[in-house]
Amino acid sequence: MKRIKFALPVIAISFLLITQLQAQSRKGMTYLGQDLNAITTAVPFVTIAPDSRAGAMGDIGCATSADGNSQSYNPAKYVFNDNRFGFSVSYSPWIKHLVNDINLAYLTGYWKISDNDAIAASLRYFSLGNIDFMDEGGAFISSQNPNEFAIDFTYARKLIDQLSLAITPRFIYSNLTAGQYVGSQETRPGLAGAADISLFYEQDFHVRAFNNSTLRAGLAISNIGNKMSYSSGTLRRDFLPTNLKLGIGYEMDFDGYNKLAINGEINKLLVPTPPRYLWDSVNNMPAYNEAGDPIIEYGMNPDVSVPVGMIQSFYDAPGGFREEMREIIWALGAEYSYRDLFFVRLGYFHESQYKGNRQFISVGAGIKYTVFGIDVSYLIATKQQHPLANTLRFTLNLDFVSTNKNEIKQQGRFR
């Protein structure tokens, strides 16, 4: 599909996600007798796993070993990197079997200033390809290339030898309609400022059965920021995909040559859940109160501030505790490495069928030689006709000045 043709009202509904929100939460769509109630946010592209290593392990990265792409998952890992500085470039054609010109590109770099301090930065770019904008009558208006990007910077520091903290401010730009008019309102690019806070724990210890073992744990809250709007008028403002990640990993070094790491992770959006609105079956529309607001039958009002929304997200689901548990995404991943030169990876990602239904198996491999490394991953959807099926990711890594951990700890700084 070289070009996709959309009438402007359809584009507006798409980028604001209003129709899906109303259809699912006001009237109540069902699947197998249960309510569908997916949480929608602005700029979901910032939640996509951009690199091949994490992509091959079920999009896991919060508590895996430090690498050049830690910026996207848990930037606090950078101070535990064995290399002084490095760069990484990743590329993925997105939903390629549906559209052939949507892609995600990711560039990141880091510099470990000392054993206790590190800085990093990244650029994430998402292109929606070539889109022809049409008016309500189907007449051609213009051809545009909508795109989104995010730029961020990290400072990470060790609090103690085993624990580190990182702060990551971020700027997000989303241009989905190229300034087209929706009705009488002119749209504009969405702008947002956000920040991540992350913690990482890593402890080496000896187990009689192995040469060495490492326990890792991570916590990250990502994309804490202002709501995003695509118009200066009355169109709605959407929450950013503020996300809580908790991860744990265990690495076993069998004989100095063969290693196996097992990792687990859970994710939850810290965004209000759409309520279930009272439906007027006679007029086939939501029921409204005297103030002109739709009446909430179950759940809570989602039109709240960002801090309130983050707290409310733990108890506002209209389906109660059962629905809250459905909002937790979990993933498992494993990585086998031989002499830290050859890597084989496997993962599984699970999201409730009532909350988005992303469920897939991922596999991948990597090769590293001196400072140069290449990783690739492949996604196998467990559901037929899934839009993410057969997703490929490619990553090129460059890591410089490999160092010994014990020497770093003794010196305190690189020389």
C-alpha positions as CSV (number, residue, x, y, z in Angstrom):
1,M,0.0,0.0,0.0
2,K,2.0,3.0,-1.3
3,R,-0.5,5.5,0.0
4,I,-3.4,5.4,2.5
5,K,-6.4,7.6,1.8
6,F,-8.3,9.0,4.8
7,A,-11.0,11.6,5.0
8,L,-10.1,14.3,7.5
9,P,-12.8,13.3,10.1
10,V,-11.4,9.8,10.1
11,I,-7.9,11.1,10.7
12,A,-9.1,13.3,13.5
13,I,-10.8,10.4,15.2
14,S,-7.8,8.2,14.7
15,F,-5.2,10.5,16.3
16,L,-7.5,11.6,19.2
17,L,-8.8,8.0,19.8
18,I,-12.2,9.4,20.7
19,T,-14.3,6.9,18.8
20,Q,-12.6,3.9,20.4
21,L,-12.8,5.3,23.8
22,Q,-16.5,6.1,23.5
23,A,-17.4,2.9,21.7
24,Q,-15.7,0.7,24.3
25,S,-16.4,2.6,27.5
26,R,-19.8,4.2,26.9
27,K,-21.9,1.5,25.3
28,G,-19.6,-1.4,26.2
29,M,-18.2,-3.8,23.7
30,T,-17.8,-7.4,24.7
31,Y,-15.7,-10.4,23.9
32,L,-16.6,-13.9,25.1
33,G,-19.2,-12.2,27.3
34,Q,-16.7,-9.8,29.0
35,D,-16.4,-6.1,28.5
36,L,-13.6,-4.8,26.3
37,N,-12.0,-1.7,27.8
38,A,-8.6,-0.9,26.4
39,I,-6.8,2.1,27.8
40,T,-5.9,4.6,25.1
41,T,-3.2,7.3,25.3
42,A,-1.4,9.8,23.1
43,V,1.9,8.9,21.4
44,P,1.9,5.1,22.0
45,F,5.1,4.9,19.8
46,V,7.2,5.8,22.9
47,T,6.2,2.4,24.5
48,I,7.4,0.3,21.5
49,A,10.6,-1.7,22.3
50,P,13.0,-0.3,19.7
51,D,16.0,-2.6,19.8
52,S,16.5,-6.2,18.9
53,R,17.9,-7.6,22.1
54,A,14.8,-6.6,24.2
55,G,12.5,-7.4,21.3
56,A,13.8,-10.9,21.2
57,M,13.1,-11.4,24.9
58,G,9.4,-10.4,25.0
59,D,10.2,-6.6,25.1
60,I,12.0,-7.1,28.4
61,G,14.7,-4.6,29.5
62,C,14.0,-3.3,33.0
63,A,16.2,-5.8,34.8
64,T,18.5,-7.3,32.1
65,S,22.2,-6.6,32.1
66,A,23.3,-3.1,31.0
67,D,23.8,-2.4,27.3
68,G,23.7,0.5,24.9
69,N,19.9,0.5,24.7
70,S,19.2,0.7,28.4
71,Q,17.9,4.2,27.8
72,S,14.5,2.8,26.6
73,Y,13.9,0.5,29.5
74,N,15.9,1.4,32.6
75,P,18.6,4.1,32.2
76,A,19.9,3.5,35.7
77,K,21.6,0.4,34.3
78,Y,24.2,2.5,32.5
79,V,26.5,2.8,35.5
80,F,26.8,-1.0,35.6
81,N,28.1,-1.1,32.0
82,D,31.6,-2.6,31.5
83,N,32.4,-0.3,28.7
84,R,33.2,3.4,28.8
85,F,31.1,4.7,26.0
86,G,29.1,3.4,23.0
87,F,26.4,3.9,20.4
88,S,23.5,1.9,19.1
89,V,21.3,2.2,16.0
90,S,18.0,0.2,15.6
91,Y,15.5,0.0,12.8
92,S,12.2,-1.8,12.5
93,P,9.6,-1.9,9.6
94,W,6.4,-1.6,11.6
95,I,3.2,-3.7,10.7
96,K,4.9,-4.3,7.4
97,H,2.4,-6.9,6.2
98,L,-0.3,-4.2,6.4
99,V,1.5,-1.1,5.3
100,N,5.0,-1.0,3.7
101,D,6.2,2.5,4.6
102,I,5.7,2.7,8.4
103,N,8.9,2.3,10.4
104,L,10.6,3.0,13.7
105,A,14.2,4.2,14.0
106,Y,16.2,4.5,17.3
107,L,19.6,6.1,18.0
108,T,21.2,6.1,21.4
109,G,24.6,6.8,22.9
110,Y,26.1,6.7,26.4
111,W,29.3,7.7,28.2
112,K,30.3,6.3,31.6
113,I,32.1,9.2,33.2
114,S,33.2,7.2,36.2
115,D,32.3,4.0,38.0
116,N,29.5,6.0,39.8
117,D,28.3,8.3,37.0
118,A,27.0,8.0,33.5
119,I,25.1,10.1,30.9
120,A,23.1,9.0,27.9
121,A,20.8,10.4,25.2
122,S,18.5,8.9,22.6
123,L,16.4,9.9,19.6
124,R,13.3,7.8,18.7
125,Y,11.7,8.5,15.3
126,F,8.4,7.0,14.1
127,S,7.3,7.6,10.5
128,L,3.7,6.9,9.4
129,G,4.6,6.8,5.8
130,N,2.8,8.7,2.9
131,I,-0.8,9.6,3.6
132,D,-3.2,11.3,1.2
133,F,-5.6,13.6,3.0
134,M,-9.2,13.7,1.6
135,D,-12.2,15.9,2.5
136,E,-15.6,14.6,3.5
137,G,-16.6,14.3,-0.2
138,G,-13.5,12.3,-1.0
139,A,-11.7,15.1,-2.9
140,F,-7.9,15.1,-2.6
141,I,-6.4,17.8,-0.4
142,S,-2.7,17.0,0.0
143,S,-0.2,14.3,0.5
144,Q,1.8,14.4,3.7
145,N,4.3,12.3,5.7
146,P,3.1,12.4,9.4
147,N,5.8,11.6,11.9
148,E,6.6,11.6,15.6
149,F,9.8,11.7,17.6
150,A,11.1,11.8,21.1
151,I,14.5,13.1,22.4
152,D,15.7,12.4,25.9
153,F,18.8,12.8,28.1
154,T,19.8,10.7,31.2
155,Y,22.0,11.2,34.2
156,A,22.6,8.0,36.2
157,R,24.5,7.6,39.5
158,K,25.2,4.8,41.9
159,L,23.8,5.3,45.3
160,I,25.7,2.3,46.7
161,D,27.8,-0.3,44.9
162,Q,24.8,-2.4,44.1
163,L,22.1,0.2,43.5
164,S,21.7,3.1,41.0
165,L,19.3,5.9,40.2
166,A,18.6,7.7,36.9
167,I,16.5,10.8,35.9
168,T,15.5,11.1,32.2
169,P,13.8,14.3,30.9
170,R,12.2,13.9,27.5
171,F,10.7,16.0,24.7
172,I,7.9,14.5,22.6
173,Y,6.7,15.8,19.2
174,S,3.8,14.3,17.4
175,N,2.6,15.6,14.0
176,L,-0.2,13.4,12.7
177,T,-2.3,15.7,10.6
178,A,0.2,18.2,9.1
179,G,-1.9,21.2,10.1
180,Q,-5.1,20.1,8.3
181,Y,-8.5,21.4,9.4
182,V,-11.0,19.2,11.3
183,G,-14.3,20.9,10.9
184,S,-13.6,24.6,11.7
185,Q,-10.5,23.9,13.8
186,E,-7.0,23.8,12.6
187,T,-4.9,21.0,14.0
188,R,-1.4,21.4,15.2
189,P,1.5,19.1,16.3
190,G,1.2,17.7,19.8
191,L,4.0,18.7,22.1
192,A,4.8,17.3,25.5
193,G,7.5,17.3,28.2
194,A,8.0,14.2,30.2
195,A,10.5,12.4,32.5
196,D,11.4,8.9,33.7
197,I,12.6,7.9,37.1
198,S,14.4,4.5,37.4
199,L,16.2,2.3,39.9
200,F,18.5,-0.7,39.2
201,Y,20.0,-3.3,41.5
202,E,22.8,-5.7,40.6
203,Q,24.6,-8.1,43.0
204,D,27.2,-10.7,42.1
205,F,27.5,-13.8,44.3
206,H,28.8,-17.3,44.2
207,V,26.7,-20.5,44.0
208,R,28.4,-23.8,44.3
209,A,26.8,-25.2,41.2
210,F,27.9,-22.2,39.0
211,N,31.1,-20.3,38.3
212,N,29.3,-17.1,39.2
213,S,25.8,-15.7,39.5
214,T,24.2,-12.3,39.3
215,L,20.9,-11.1,40.6
216,R,19.3,-8.0,39.1
217,A,16.1,-6.0,39.8
218,G,14.7,-2.9,38.2
219,L,12.0,-0.3,38.7
220,A,11.1,2.4,36.2
221,I,8.2,4.9,35.9
222,S,8.3,6.3,32.4
223,N,6.7,9.3,30.6
224,I,5.5,11.3,33.5
225,G,4.3,14.5,31.7
226,N,1.7,16.8,30.6
227,K,-1.4,15.8,28.6
228,M,-1.1,16.3,24.9
229,S,-3.5,18.2,22.6
230,Y,-3.6,18.4,18.8
231,S,-5.6,21.6,18.7
232,S,-5.8,25.0,20.5
233,G,-9.6,24.6,20.4
234,T,-11.9,22.4,22.4
235,L,-10.6,19.0,21.3
236,R,-9.7,16.6,24.1
237,R,-6.3,16.4,25.8
238,D,-4.9,12.9,26.1
239,F,-2.7,11.4,28.7
240,L,0.8,10.3,27.9
241,P,1.5,6.6,28.3
242,T,2.9,6.9,31.8
243,N,4.1,3.4,32.6
244,L,5.3,1.4,35.7
245,K,7.8,-1.3,35.1
246,L,9.0,-3.9,37.6
247,G,11.6,-6.5,36.6
248,I,13.8,-9.2,38.0
249,G,16.6,-11.2,36.4
250,Y,19.0,-14.0,37.3
251,E,22.1,-14.8,35.4
252,M,24.1,-18.1,35.7
253,D,27.7,-18.4,34.6
254,F,28.2,-22.1,34.2
255,D,31.9,-22.3,33.4
256,G,33.3,-18.9,32.3
257,Y,32.2,-19.6,28.7
258,N,28.4,-20.4,28.9
259,K,25.9,-18.1,30.5
260,L,22.1,-18.2,30.8
261,A,20.0,-15.3,32.0
262,I,16.3,-15.7,32.9
263,N,14.2,-12.5,33.2
264,G,10.7,-11.5,34.1
265,E,8.8,-8.2,34.0
266,I,5.4,-6.7,34.6
267,N,4.1,-3.4,33.2
268,K,1.1,-1.3,34.1
269,L,-0.1,2.0,32.5
270,L,-0.6,4.7,35.2
271,V,-3.4,6.2,33.2
272,P,-7.1,6.4,34.2
273,T,-9.3,3.5,32.9
274,P,-12.2,4.6,30.7
275,P,-15.4,4.2,32.8
276,R,-18.6,2.5,31.7
277,Y,-21.2,5.2,30.9
278,L,-24.9,4.9,31.4
279,W,-26.4,4.1,28.0
280,D,-29.8,5.4,26.8
281,S,-31.1,2.4,24.8
282,V,-34.2,4.3,23.6
283,N,-32.2,7.0,21.8
284,N,-29.1,4.7,21.3
285,M,-26.8,7.3,22.9
286,P,-25.1,8.0,26.3
287,A,-27.3,9.4,29.0
288,Y,-26.4,12.9,30.1
289,N,-27.0,14.8,33.3
290,E,-28.3,18.4,33.6
291,A,-24.8,19.8,33.2
292,G,-24.4,18.1,29.9
293,D,-21.9,15.5,31.0
294,P,-22.3,11.8,30.3
295,I,-23.4,9.8,33.4
296,I,-20.9,7.3,34.7
297,E,-22.5,4.0,35.6
298,Y,-19.3,2.1,36.7
299,G,-15.8,3.4,37.3
300,M,-14.5,6.9,37.9
301,N,-14.2,10.2,36.0
302,P,-11.1,10.0,33.8
303,D,-10.9,13.8,33.3
304,V,-8.4,14.4,36.1
305,S,-4.9,15.8,36.5
306,V,-1.8,13.7,35.7
307,P,-0.8,13.1,39.4
308,V,-4.4,12.2,40.3
309,G,-4.7,10.0,37.2
310,M,-1.5,8.1,38.2
311,I,-2.9,7.3,41.6
312,Q,-6.4,6.7,40.4
313,S,-5.2,4.1,37.8
314,F,-4.7,1.5,40.6
315,Y,-8.4,1.4,41.6
316,D,-10.6,3.1,39.0
317,A,-11.4,0.2,36.6
318,P,-15.2,-0.2,36.2
319,G,-14.9,-4.0,36.5
320,G,-13.2,-3.7,39.9
321,F,-10.2,-5.8,41.0
322,R,-10.6,-8.3,38.3
323,E,-10.3,-5.7,35.6
324,E,-7.4,-4.0,37.4
325,M,-5.5,-7.3,37.3
326,R,-6.1,-7.5,33.5
327,E,-4.3,-4.2,33.1
328,I,-1.0,-5.8,34.2
329,I,1.1,-6.9,31.2
330,W,3.7,-9.6,31.9
331,A,6.6,-11.0,30.0
332,L,9.3,-13.6,30.3
333,G,12.6,-13.7,28.5
334,A,15.8,-15.8,28.3
335,E,19.3,-15.1,26.9
336,Y,22.0,-17.7,26.3
337,S,25.5,-16.4,25.5
338,Y,28.7,-18.2,24.6
339,R,31.9,-16.4,25.6
340,D,29.9,-13.1,25.3
341,L,30.4,-13.4,21.6
342,F,27.3,-15.3,20.4
343,F,23.8,-14.9,21.8
344,V,20.5,-16.7,21.4
345,R,17.3,-15.2,22.9
346,L,13.7,-16.2,23.5
347,G,10.7,-14.4,25.0
348,Y,7.0,-14.3,25.6
349,F,4.8,-11.2,26.0
350,H,1.2,-11.3,27.3
351,E,-1.5,-8.6,27.4
352,S,-5.1,-9.4,28.3
353,Q,-7.4,-10.0,25.4
354,Y,-9.7,-7.4,27.0
355,K,-7.1,-4.7,27.1
356,G,-5.4,-4.8,23.7
357,N,-4.6,-8.5,23.1
358,R,-0.9,-8.2,22.4
359,Q,0.3,-11.8,22.8
360,F,3.4,-13.1,21.0
361,I,6.5,-15.2,21.1
362,S,9.8,-13.6,20.1
363,V,13.1,-15.0,19.1
364,G,16.5,-13.5,18.2
365,A,20.2,-13.9,17.9
366,G,23.3,-11.7,18.2
367,I,27.0,-11.6,17.4
368,K,29.6,-9.5,19.1
369,Y,33.2,-9.1,18.1
370,T,35.5,-6.6,19.9
371,V,33.6,-3.3,19.8
372,F,31.1,-4.3,17.1
373,G,27.8,-6.2,17.5
374,I,24.7,-7.0,15.5
375,D,21.4,-8.2,16.9
376,V,18.2,-9.3,15.1
377,S,14.8,-10.3,16.5
378,Y,11.6,-11.8,15.0
379,L,8.1,-11.6,16.4
380,I,5.7,-14.6,16.2
381,A,2.1,-13.7,17.0
382,T,0.0,-16.3,18.8
383,K,-3.2,-14.9,17.4
384,Q,-4.1,-15.1,13.7
385,Q,-4.2,-11.9,11.6
386,H,-2.3,-10.0,14.3
387,P,-1.0,-6.7,13.1
388,L,2.4,-7.2,14.8
389,A,3.0,-10.6,13.3
390,N,6.4,-11.1,11.6
391,T,7.9,-7.9,13.0
392,L,11.6,-7.7,12.4
393,R,14.1,-5.5,14.3
394,F,17.7,-4.9,13.5
395,T,20.3,-3.3,15.8
396,L,23.9,-2.3,15.4
397,N,26.0,-1.8,18.5
398,L,29.4,-0.1,19.0
399,D,30.9,-0.3,22.5
400,F,34.4,1.1,23.2
401,V,37.1,0.8,25.9
402,S,36.1,-2.4,27.5
403,T,37.2,-2.5,31.1
404,N,37.5,-4.8,34.0
405,K,34.9,-4.3,36.8
406,N,37.4,-4.9,39.6
407,E,39.9,-2.4,38.1
408,I,37.1,0.2,37.8
409,K,36.1,-0.2,41.4
410,Q,39.7,0.2,42.6
411,Q,40.4,3.3,40.5
412,G,37.1,5.0,41.0
413,R,37.4,6.7,37.6
414,F,38.5,6.0,34.1
415,R,42.0,7.2,33.2
